[in-house]
Amino acid sequence: MTLLCALLSLSAAATTLIRPSKQAHYFVFPIQENAPTIRVRVVYENREVDHFNIMLARTGVDYTVPYDISRYDVRNLLFIVDSDSKMLTDNTTDEFDMSNTEMYRPAYHHTPSYGWMNDPNGMYYDPATKLWHLYYQCNPYGSKWENMTWGHSTSADLIHWEHQPMAIRPDGLGTIFSGSAVIDHDNTAGFGRDAVIAMYTSAGEAQTQSIAYSTDGGITFTPYAGNPVLRADIPDFRDPKIFRNEQTGEWNVALAAGQEVRYYASRNLKDWRYLSSFGKGYGSHGGVWECPDMIELPVRGTDKTKWVLLLNINPGGPFGGSATQYFVGDWDGQTFRCDHRGARWMDYGKDHYATVSFAGAPDNRHVVIAWMSNWLYANDVPTMQYRSANSLPREIDLYEDKNGELRIGVRPAKEVMKLGKRFTLKPKKGKTATIEISNNSGEVATLTYDKHHQTLTFDRTESGQTAFSKHFPGKVKMPIFPRKGDNMDQVTIDVFVDNCSVEIFDADGRFALTNLIFPNEPMCNYHVE
């Protein structure tokens, strides 16, 4: 056969069989965002070795996505596509251009090189290489949620990120949902000293927990042959967060189970026993609980520590959709006991979700990062080459407010401080002071400090493109929880404006406020009044 590819269209079944014409690195698929989602099966030597879903172009191409075929002899490779689209042609290439084509791609926030991204996963710091590892939920084949896979990036400074190969791909147990990773310094799991062990949710017929191990510094992972290592009898059972219990010499894991958190223990990361549950009667229950994290935090100005459970919820946030709540209490290795009943929110912006921490951060630091979006409109924001960014990394601790309650304190990680601008809002004649962030087109985002009510309000109604979702434009208002003796006649804030976001931090580390914006030209003007 002399055609560039062997292309057979079976119109009755609306199925296309396509064989790449030459040995190459990639086969490229054309994508159209409003096209229906169809299944692609990858058959090699007569066996199905992979499958994924794409919005295959039918009338126009919005962007393209690559599929790596370098590992196969293409003479024995076949794509079976559940579509009769005439836009699917043989497109094999050794190069795929991943350079930025989006005006809203951030300048200093982490984003995927292309495609969809949501929750950060498996984050850890490697003391041997001094690299921060960030894994994340991604769709390698489109810019909407689908085909959940672990992407991977590394950084030496938490600002500049190097994209690594996809780390953990879907397998026979399902797609790869959120989870965590640790360095197994003592070889407790038997995969080798200093192996990186990832624990994640396999989302197939049920949600079960699996592990995979890496012996090359977290670049490639091998799924454990005995997966799954943990299962339950409920549909929502996911997002395992591993943490070490040095007193018992065991690993613990916190798992989101419906609207509670379940705790388990293991000595080898393979065999787990149930410990306890937390959640009934505590916090917000407006939606599914997700992405728990357990962190022992110092109490500012003391030699004390308390345990904090970070717990993400969707919907149920204070301004609709997604948000991160937290609980302060004690952990005895068996049970978490919370000091308060009501929900407390880690960030009062509308775009801060799935907050989790880096395992093993140096110098006893507690560094967290979040997904900077909201499920109310995450699939609809005005980008296509990529969708979603991570928040700036933040350092957290606990402080005591004027009523004696412990609350999370938040500051930008020290590495990123140079990227922000500091302002002081001091109401003069009236009770409020504002900072307007604007561009030369008259688009503006406004932050208002109300001294009397001790609140901050962020308004993005006139900030640029907002019509893509009825849930996007509007205001958010947050309370400030001062400490005893704080002078509330003014607040000093650090403002970080990137191409599609505004992040606001209290210079005294009492609050954070994270919101997306999509101006039609950069926001470079600041006016304080």
C-alpha positions in Angstrom: 0.0 0.0 0.0 1.5 3.3 -1.0 -0.9 5.7 0.8 0.5 7.8 3.6 -1.7 5.9 6.0 -4.0 2.9 6.0 -7.3 4.6 6.6 -10.5 2.6 6.6 -13.8 4.3 7.3 -16.7 2.1 8.5 -19.7 4.4 8.1 -22.3 2.0 9.6 -20.5 1.9 12.9 -19.1 5.5 12.6 -15.7 4.1 13.3 -12.3 5.0 11.7 -9.2 2.8 11.7 -6.0 4.7 11.2 -2.4 3.4 11.1 0.5 5.9 11.3 2.5 6.0 8.0 6.0 6.3 9.4 8.0 5.9 12.6 7.9 9.2 14.5 7.6 10.6 18.0 4.0 11.8 17.9 0.7 11.2 16.2 -1.3 14.5 16.3 -5.1 14.7 16.8 -7.2 17.8 15.9 -9.5 19.0 18.7 -12.6 21.1 18.5 -14.0 22.4 21.8 -17.7 22.1 21.0 -17.4 18.7 19.3 -18.8 15.6 21.1 -16.4 13.5 23.1 -15.4 10.2 21.4 -13.3 7.2 22.4 -9.9 6.4 20.8 -8.5 2.9 21.3 -4.9 2.2 20.8 -4.2 -1.3 19.5 -0.7 -2.7 19.3 0.1 -6.2 18.0 -3.7 -6.9 18.1 -4.0 -6.0 21.8 -5.6 -2.9 23.2 -2.8 -1.1 25.1 -4.4 2.3 25.8 -7.6 4.3 25.3 -8.7 7.9 25.9 -11.4 10.3 25.1 -11.1 13.4 22.9 -13.3 16.1 21.3 -12.3 15.2 17.8 -12.6 18.1 15.3 -15.4 17.8 12.8 -15.9 21.3 11.3 -12.9 23.3 12.6 -9.7 22.9 14.6 -9.2 24.8 17.8 -5.9 23.2 18.7 -4.1 19.9 18.4 -2.8 17.4 21.0 0.1 14.8 20.6 0.0 11.1 21.3 3.5 9.6 21.9 4.0 6.7 19.4 7.8 6.5 19.8 7.5 3.4 22.0 5.8 1.4 19.3 6.6 -0.1 15.9 4.1 1.8 13.9 3.7 -1.1 11.5 1.9 -2.9 14.2 0.0 0.1 15.7 -3.6 1.0 15.0 -5.9 3.7 16.3 -9.6 2.8 16.4 -11.6 6.0 16.6 -15.3 6.1 17.3 -16.0 8.7 14.7 -16.2 9.2 11.0 -14.7 12.7 11.1 -13.1 13.7 7.8 -10.7 15.9 9.7 -8.7 13.0 11.1 -5.8 12.5 8.8 -2.4 10.9 9.1 -0.3 13.4 11.0 2.9 11.9 12.3 5.7 14.3 13.4 8.9 14.3 15.5 8.2 17.8 16.8 5.2 19.2 18.6 5.2 23.0 19.3 4.3 23.6 23.0 5.3 27.3 22.9 2.7 29.6 24.5 -0.1 30.9 22.3 -2.4 32.2 25.1 -2.4 35.8 26.3 -3.7 34.7 29.7 -1.0 32.1 30.4 0.7 33.3 33.7 4.2 34.6 33.7 5.2 33.2 37.1 2.5 30.7 38.1 2.8 27.0 37.3 0.7 25.8 34.4 0.8 22.6 32.2 2.6 22.9 28.9 -0.7 22.2 27.2 -4.1 20.7 28.1 -6.2 20.6 31.2 -5.0 20.7 34.8 -6.8 20.6 38.1 -5.7 19.3 41.6 -2.0 19.4 42.6 -0.9 15.9 43.6 2.0 14.0 45.1 4.0 17.0 46.0 7.3 16.5 47.8 10.8 18.1 48.2 13.8 16.0 47.4 16.8 16.9 49.7 19.2 15.0 47.4 18.5 17.1 44.4 17.0 20.2 46.1 14.1 20.0 43.7 10.4 20.6 44.4 8.2 18.0 42.7 4.7 18.9 41.7 2.4 16.3 40.2 -1.0 17.3 39.1 -4.3 16.0 37.6 -4.3 16.6 33.9 -5.9 15.7 30.6 -3.1 15.2 28.0 -5.6 15.1 25.2 -7.7 18.3 25.6 -8.3 21.4 27.7 -11.4 20.1 29.6 -11.6 17.6 32.4 -11.1 14.1 31.0 -8.6 11.2 30.9 -7.2 11.9 34.4 -3.4 11.3 34.5 -0.6 12.6 36.7 1.4 15.3 35.0 4.7 16.3 36.6 6.9 19.4 36.9 10.0 20.2 39.0 11.5 23.4 40.3 14.5 24.6 42.1 13.0 27.9 43.2 9.1 27.5 43.2 8.9 30.0 40.4 10.5 28.4 37.3 9.1 25.0 36.5 10.5 22.3 34.2 7.9 20.1 32.6 8.6 16.3 33.0 7.0 13.3 31.2 3.6 12.2 32.3 4.2 10.3 35.5 1.3 7.9 36.1 -1.2 7.0 33.4 -4.6 5.2 33.5 -4.5 1.4 33.6 -6.8 -1.5 34.0 -8.0 -0.2 37.4 -9.1 3.1 36.0 -8.0 6.7 35.5 -5.6 8.3 38.0 -7.3 10.6 40.5 -5.6 12.7 43.3 -3.2 11.4 45.8 0.2 12.0 47.5 3.8 10.9 47.4 6.6 10.4 49.9 10.3 9.4 49.8 10.6 6.0 51.5 14.0 6.7 53.0 14.0 3.5 55.1 12.7 1.1 52.4 9.6 0.3 54.4 7.7 -0.7 51.2 10.5 -2.9 49.9 11.0 -1.1 46.6 14.4 0.3 47.5 15.9 2.8 49.9 14.8 6.4 48.9 12.2 5.1 46.4 9.4 7.6 45.8 6.1 6.0 46.6 2.9 7.5 45.2 -0.5 6.6 46.6 -3.5 7.6 44.4 -7.1 6.8 43.6 -7.8 4.4 40.8 -11.1 5.6 39.4 -12.7 2.7 37.6 -15.8 0.7 38.4 -15.2 1.8 42.0 -12.8 4.3 43.6 -9.9 2.3 45.1 -6.5 3.2 46.3 -3.3 2.1 44.5 0.4 2.7 44.9 3.2 3.1 42.4 7.0 3.4 43.0 9.8 5.3 41.3 13.5 4.4 41.6 14.7 7.2 39.3 13.9 10.3 41.4 10.2 10.5 40.7 10.4 10.6 36.9 8.9 7.2 36.0 6.6 5.1 38.1 5.8 1.4 38.2 2.3 0.5 39.5 2.4 -2.1 42.3 1.3 -5.5 41.0 -0.9 -6.0 44.1 -3.1 -3.0 43.5 -5.5 -1.9 44.8 -4.1 -1.7 48.4 -7.2 -0.2 49.9 -10.9 -0.2 49.0 -14.3 0.7 50.6 -18.0 0.2 50.1 -18.9 3.8 49.2 -18.8 5.6 45.8 -16.7 8.6 46.9 -13.5 7.2 48.4 -10.5 9.1 47.2 -7.5 11.4 47.5 -5.1 9.6 49.9 -2.7 11.9 51.8 0.2 9.9 53.4 1.9 11.3 56.5 4.5 9.8 58.8 3.8 8.9 62.4 7.3 8.9 64.0 6.0 7.8 67.4 4.6 4.6 66.1 7.0 4.1 63.2 4.0 3.8 60.9 2.6 5.5 57.9 -0.8 7.1 58.2 -3.2 8.1 55.4 -6.2 10.4 55.4 -8.8 9.7 52.8 -11.9 11.6 51.7 -14.9 9.2 52.2 -18.1 10.8 51.3 -18.5 13.7 53.8 -16.0 12.4 56.3 -12.3 11.7 56.5 -11.1 8.2 57.3 -7.7 7.4 58.8 -5.7 4.3 58.2 -2.2 3.0 59.3 0.4 0.8 57.6 4.1 -0.2 58.2 4.8 -1.0 54.5 2.4 1.3 52.5 0.7 -1.8 51.1 -1.3 -3.3 54.0 -3.6 -0.8 55.7 -5.8 -1.1 58.8 -8.7 1.3 59.6 -8.1 3.7 62.6 -11.0 6.2 62.9 -13.2 8.7 61.1 -13.8 12.4 61.4 -16.4 14.8 60.1 -19.9 14.3 61.3 -21.2 17.6 62.8 -18.1 19.5 61.9 -17.5 22.2 59.2 -19.3 22.7 56.0 -21.2 19.8 54.3 -22.5 21.6 51.3 -20.8 19.3 48.9 -18.4 16.4 48.5 -15.3 16.4 50.7 -12.0 16.0 48.8 -8.2 16.3 49.0 -7.6 16.1 52.8 -4.2 16.9 54.3 -2.9 16.5 57.8 -0.1 18.9 59.0 1.4 19.6 62.4 1.8 23.4 62.5 3.7 25.6 64.9 1.7 28.2 66.9 3.2 31.6 66.2 5.1 33.1 69.1 5.1 29.9 71.1 6.8 26.6 71.3 3.5 24.8 70.8 2.2 22.9 67.8 -1.3 21.8 66.8 -2.6 19.5 64.1 -4.5 20.9 61.2 -6.8 19.0 58.8 -7.1 20.8 55.4 -10.3 19.7 53.7 -11.5 20.8 50.3 -15.2 20.9 49.5 -17.2 21.3 46.3 -19.7 22.8 46.2 -20.1 24.5 49.6 -17.5 27.3 49.5 -18.4 30.7 51.1 -19.0 32.3 47.7 -20.3 29.3 45.8 -18.5 26.3 44.3 -15.0 25.2 45.5 -13.1 26.2 48.6 -10.6 24.9 51.2 -11.9 24.6 54.8 -9.7 23.6 57.7 -9.9 22.2 61.2 -7.5 22.7 64.2 -7.1 20.0 66.8 -5.1 17.2 68.1 -3.9 13.9 66.5 -2.8 11.0 68.7 -1.9 8.6 66.0 -5.4 7.1 66.1 -8.0 9.8 66.2 -8.3 13.5 65.2 -10.1 15.6 67.8 -11.2 19.1 66.6 -11.3 22.2 68.8 -14.2 23.8 67.0 -17.4 22.9 65.1 -17.8 25.5 62.5 -16.1 25.8 59.1 -13.0 27.9 58.8 -11.8 29.0 55.4 -8.2 29.1 54.3 -8.7 31.6 51.5 -11.7 33.8 50.9 -11.2 34.3 47.2 -13.2 32.4 44.7 -10.3 30.6 43.0 -8.4 28.6 45.6 -9.1 24.8 45.8 -7.5 21.4 46.4 -4.9 22.9 48.7 -2.2 20.3 49.8 1.3 20.5 51.2 4.7 19.4 50.0 6.0 16.4 51.9 9.5 16.9 53.4 9.8 20.7 52.8 13.3 21.9 54.1 14.0 23.8 57.3 10.7 22.7 58.9 8.8 24.8 56.5 5.1 24.0 55.7 4.5 24.9 52.1 1.2 24.4 50.3 -0.1 25.0 46.9 -3.6 25.1 45.4 -5.5 24.8 42.1 -6.3 28.3 41.1 -9.9 27.9 39.7 -13.4 27.0 40.7 -15.5 24.1 39.4 -18.4 26.5 38.7 -16.6 27.7 35.6 -13.2 25.9 35.3 -14.1 24.3 32.0 -15.3 27.6 30.5 -12.5 30.2 31.2 -11.3 31.9 28.1 -8.2 29.8 27.3 -7.8 26.7 25.2 -4.1 25.7 24.7 -4.1 25.1 28.4 -6.6 25.4 31.2 -5.8 26.3 34.8 -2.8 27.4 36.9 -1.7 26.7 40.4 -1.7 29.3 43.1 1.5 30.8 44.3 3.1 28.5 46.9 2.4 29.6 50.4 3.9 29.1 53.9 1.4 28.4 56.7 1.4 28.4 60.5 -1.1 29.1 63.2 -1.8 32.3 65.1 -4.1 33.1 68.0 -6.8 35.7 67.2 -8.1 38.3 69.8 -10.7 35.8 70.9 -8.2 33.1 71.7 -9.0 31.0 68.6 -6.3 29.4 66.5 -6.4 30.3 62.8 -4.2 29.5 59.9 -1.7 32.2 59.0 -0.7 32.5 55.3 2.2 34.1 53.7 3.7 33.8 50.2 6.6 31.4 50.1 9.9 33.3 50.6 11.0 32.4 47.1 8.2 34.4 45.4 8.0 37.5 47.6 10.0 39.5 45.1 7.2 39.2 42.6 4.7 41.2 44.5 4.0 44.8 45.4 3.4 46.1 49.0 0.7 48.6 49.8 -0.8 50.1 52.9 -4.6 50.7 53.0 -5.3 53.4 55.6 -8.8 54.9 55.7 -8.6 58.7 56.1 -11.9 60.7 56.3 -14.2 57.8 55.7 -14.2 54.3 57.0 -12.8 52.6 53.9 -9.7 52.6 51.7 -9.3 51.1 48.3 -6.7 50.0 45.8 -7.7 49.9 42.2 -5.7 47.6 39.8 -6.4 48.6 36.2 -5.2 48.8 32.6 -5.4 51.6 30.0 -8.7 50.2 28.7 -10.5 51.1 31.8 -10.9 47.6 33.1 -10.4 47.5 36.9 -10.3 45.1 39.9 -10.9 46.8 43.2 -9.9 45.9 46.8 -11.7 47.7 49.6 -10.7 47.7 53.3 -13.6 48.5 55.7 -12.0 49.6 59.0 -15.3 49.6 60.9 -16.3 46.1 60.0 -12.7 44.8 59.6 -13.4 43.3 56.2 -11.8 43.2 52.7 -13.9 43.1 49.6 -12.6 42.2 46.1 -14.7 43.2 43.1 -13.9 41.8 39.7 -17.1 42.8 38.0 -15.4 45.2 35.6 -12.1 43.3 35.3 -12.3 42.2 31.7 -13.9 39.1 30.2 -16.6 37.8 32.6 -19.5 36.7 30.4 -18.3 33.2 29.9 -20.0 32.2 33.1 -22.8 33.8 35.2 -20.9 32.6 38.3 -17.7 34.6 37.5 -18.4 38.3 37.8 -19.1 39.8 41.3 -17.6 40.5 44.7 -16.2 38.5 47.5 -16.0 39.8 51.1 -13.8 38.3 53.8 -13.5 39.0 57.5 -10.1 39.8 59.1 -9.4 38.0 62.3 -6.9 40.3 64.2 -4.7 39.3 67.1 -4.8 41.0 70.4 -3.2 44.4 70.2 -3.3 44.6 66.3 -3.8 48.2 65.0 -6.7 47.9 62.6 -6.5 51.6 61.5 -4.6 50.2 58.5 -3.7 47.0 56.8 -0.5 46.3 54.8 -0.9 43.9 51.9 1.2 42.2 49.4 -0.4 42.1 45.9 0.6 39.6 43.2 -0.9 40.4 39.8 -0.2 37.9 36.9 -1.8 37.7 33.5 -5.0 36.1 34.8 -5.0 36.4 38.6 -4.8 38.6 41.6 -3.5 37.2 44.9 -3.6 39.3 48.0 -1.8 38.5 51.3 -1.8 40.3 54.6 1.8 41.4 55.4 1.2 40.2 59.0 0.2 36.7 57.7 -3.4 36.7 58.7 -5.2 36.1 55.5 -5.1 35.4 51.7 -7.5 36.3 48.9 -7.2 34.6 45.5 -9.2 35.4 42.4 -8.9 35.0 38.6 -9.3 37.9 36.2 -9.2 38.0 32.4 -8.5 41.6 31.3 -8.2 42.4 27.6 -4.8 43.9 28.2 -2.4 43.6 31.2 -3.3 45.2 34.5 -0.3 47.4 35.3 -1.8 50.4 37.0 -2.2 50.8 40.8 -4.2 53.5 42.5 -4.5 53.7 46.3 -7.2 55.9 47.9 
